[in-house]
């Protein structure tokens, strides 16, 4: 595994912004004062107004239809969603490329790699017998759900938490990863618990459950909403925010890019990652659950976890236990 793959890019971007945006404006007339401007926030980072209404508290819904038996790869049952995907010749997967360790573009090969990308490859292998029959469509966090509703992707494998609110519009597979929301801060900073975020600037990504959780737990924090976690990383490096708070799997990837940062604090809540699927594609949900079950039993899930996360998050002993609804 190539580690710290995006660190150079993020640090270079930080240096570029720091040297080019620090500014100097010419006086309009003799005697005018020279004005200095702050560095612009990348990704159109904006402050979330404190009076923005909070949505209902997030309720996780990890229940999912029981897995189906898997036909031989390349022999999908006619009339099923999997047969339609097979006939098309590729699995269309919504993903991002800004989450190191989960899904990122390898700067050497240009390939999209990471734990989430590998889950997608496993689904493709079960349909086609070829893990590379995947077309990745890059989505922002806020675009994930609509892409499934519109049918522009077959599945979303992008740190998508299976919440009851989202389940009203899309379907979810069994849980393939359980993350814990924690904090990323500079090493040595006096930020170790959620209470330490009080009065501080915290970066979050739009459309995430972690943004709402920070607003609920620390109403005195100033929440900066960005388009991606890589934008949050740059803002933290430029001292435009004091911390980033989201799932430890995402934070581990950010720490992996910058040794001056560290994941800290106890868990602020659990997030159950699942594969997002179109609402009426129950056959595809059951098929994916069969793939995830096979990965748990044949050791594939553990191999992938050890490859991407054991060095930063530590050892686990099994894949997440699935909860089926029938």
N, C-alpha and C positions, 0 to 999 in steps of 0.2 A: 504494500500500500504506500502511495506517496502521501506523506504528511506535510503539513504547512504549505500545501499547494497554493492556497490563495493568499498566504500571508504577504508575500512580496508584492502582489497586486494591490492589496488593501493598503499596505504601508506606502507603496509608491504613490497611490492615489492621494493618501493623506498628505504626503510631502508636496505633491503637485498642487493640491488645493491650498495648502498652507503657504506656499511660496508665491502662488499666482493670485490669491484672493485676498491677501492681507491688506492690500491696497494703498493707494494714495490717490486722492482726487485733486486735480489742479484747482486753485482758487479761481473763482469767476471774475474777480476784480482785485486790483492791488489792495492789500490790507485784509482780504478775506482770510479766515482761518482755514488751515488744511484739515480736512476731515478724514478720520480713519473709519473704515467699515468692518464689521465682523465677517468672518468667513461664512460663505453661504452654506446652508444645510444641504447636503446631497440628497437626491431623490425627493426633492420637494418636501422635506421634513417640516411638519407644522405642529404647533402646540394645540393639544386637545382642550377646548375651553372647559374650565372647571364645572360650568353649569350644564354641560352636555348630558342629557338623560342617560342613566345607566340602563342597559337591558336587564331582563330577568337573570337571576343567578344561573350560571351554567350548570346544566345537569347532564352528566355523561350517560350515554345509552349504549353500552357495549354489547347488548344482546343482538343476535343475528341468526338468520336461517341456518339450519344444520347443513354440513357439507354434503355434496353429491359425490358419488364415486367418479373417478376420473377415467374417461375413455383413453385409449392409446393416443398419443400425440399424433396429430394429422388425421384423426378419424372422428371428428366432431359429429354429434348427432344432428341430422338434418332438421332445419326449422328452429334451431336454438340460436341464441345470441353468439355463442362461440363459433357456430358454423358460419354465421355472417362475417365475423371477424376473420375467420380462416379464408373465406372466399375473397375478402378484400386483400389479404396478403400481409397485413401488419396490424399490430395492436397499437392504438393511439392512446398515449399516456400523458396526462397532465402532470407536470413536474416543475421544479424551478432549478436554477443553476447557481443559487446564492447561499446554499447551506452546506458548508464543508462537512465532510463525513457522511452526509445524508444524500445530497445530490448537488454536484458541482461539475464544471467543465474542466477536464484535465488540460492544463496549459501546454503540455507536450503533445498529446495525441489528439486533443480536441473532443475526446469522447466524454459523455456524461457518465459519471461514476458516483458511487456511494451506496449506502444501505438501501435507501428508497429505490434507487435505480436498479439495484439487484433484485428487489422484490418484483419490480416490473418485468425484469428479464426472466424470472422464474415463471410468471404467469404466461409469458409468450412461449417459453419452452414447452409448457404443458399443452398449449394449443397447437403450435406448429412443429414442435420437435427441434426448434431453433430459437435460442434465447435472444438472438439479435433481430428478430422480426418485430422490432419496436420502432414506432415513430414518436419521439418525445416532442410534446408541444409545451413551450415555456409559458407558465402562468404565474401571475402574482398571487399572493395569498387571497386577496379580495376577489379574484376571478375564478377560484376553484369551483365553487358551488354552481355558478351560472354556466360554466363550461359543461358540467354534467347535465344540467337542466336543458341546455340547448342541444346536447348531443354532439358537441364538437370534439369531445374526447370519449373514449370507451370507459376509462377509469382515471382516477386521480390518485397518485401515490406521492403525497407531498405533505408530510407531517400533519395530516388532517385528522383532528380529533372528532370522534364519533359522539356528537352531542344530540340530545333530544330535539333541540330546536332545528338543527340541520337535518335531522332524520325526517322532518316533515316534508322536505323537498327532495332529498336524495337518499339512497340506500348505502349501507356500510357492510363491509366484510367483518369477519372476526378481528379482534385486536391483534396487530402484529408487533406492536412495541408500546411499552408503558413508560412515559416520560414524567419527570417531576419538574415543576416550575421552580427555578432558582434565580440567582442574581449573578451577573458578570460585572466585575468592577476592576479598576487598576489595583495591582498588588500593593499592599500597604495602605490602601484607602480605608477610612473608618466605616466601611459598609460591610456588615456581616449578617444582618438579619433584615427582615422586611421592615421593621420599625426604623432602621437606619435610612430608609428611602424617604422618610418624612422631610418635606421641604426641599428635596433634591429633584434634579431633572432625570427622567427615566425614559429611555427610548423603547418604543414598541412598534410592531408592524400593524398596519391597518387590517381589520378583519380577523384578528386573532382573539382567542379566548384569554390569552395572557394579558392583553391590553385591558380588558374589562376587569380582570382579577386585580391588577395593580390599582386601578381606579377605585375599586371597591375596598381593598384592604388598606390603601394609603391615600385617602382623599386629598391630603395636603401635598402630595407629590405633583410636580409638573410633568405631565406625560407628553412626550414628543412622538407623533405618529409619522412613520416613514414607510417607504414602499417595500423595503427588503431589509433582511438582517445584515447584509453587507453594508447598507447605508448606516445602520445603527453602529456597526463596528467602526466605520470611518468617523462618525460623530463622536464616539467615545475616545478614539485616538486623538481627535482634535480638541478634546475637552469641551465640546459643545453640549454634552450630556455627562452625567455623573455615573450612570450605570445602565445596563440593559437587563431586562428580566423576561425570561421565557423558559421554554423547556430545556432541560439539561442536555439533551441530545444536540440541540441547536447551539447552545452556549459552548459545549465542548468543541464544536467545530470552529467557533470564533476564537476560543482560547488557543486552539491548535495553530491558529494563524498569527497569534501575537503573544509571546511569552511574558509580556508586561501585564497581561490581564489574567484573572483567575475566576473560576466559578466558585461561588461561596454561598453560605447560608443554608438553613434547613429547607425542606420542601414546603412550598406554598400551595401545593395542590397537584393532583395527578391528571395526566392527559393520556387518553387511550387512542393511539394512532390506528386508523383502519383505512382500508382501500375504499375510496368513494366510487360509487357506481350509480348509474341512472336509476331513478325511482322504481320503474316497472321492470327492471331486469333482474328478477329474482334468480333466474337460472344462472346468470353470470356471477351473482353473489355466492350461490352455493358452489359453483365451480371454483371460484377463488378460495373459498373456505376449504375446499378439498386440497388445493395447492398448499395453503398455509399449514394444514394439518400434516400433510406429507413432509413439508419442510421441518416441522417440529420433530417428527418421528425418525427421519433419516439423517438428522444432524445438520442439515443445510442451514437452518436458522441460527444454530449456535456457531457454526463456522463463520457465517457472515457477521454476527454480533462480535465475535472475537477479532475478526479482521478490522472492523471499523471502530468499535467502541471500548473494548476492554482496556486499551492503554490509557484512556482518559476517564471513563466512567466506572471502571472496575469490572470484576467478574460477576456474571449471573449464572444460574444453574439450570435454567430451562426457558423455553419460549413462553410467552404469556398464555395463561389458560383461557380457552375460549368459552364463552357463555352463549349457548344456542337457544333460540326461542321456539324451535320446532322444525 
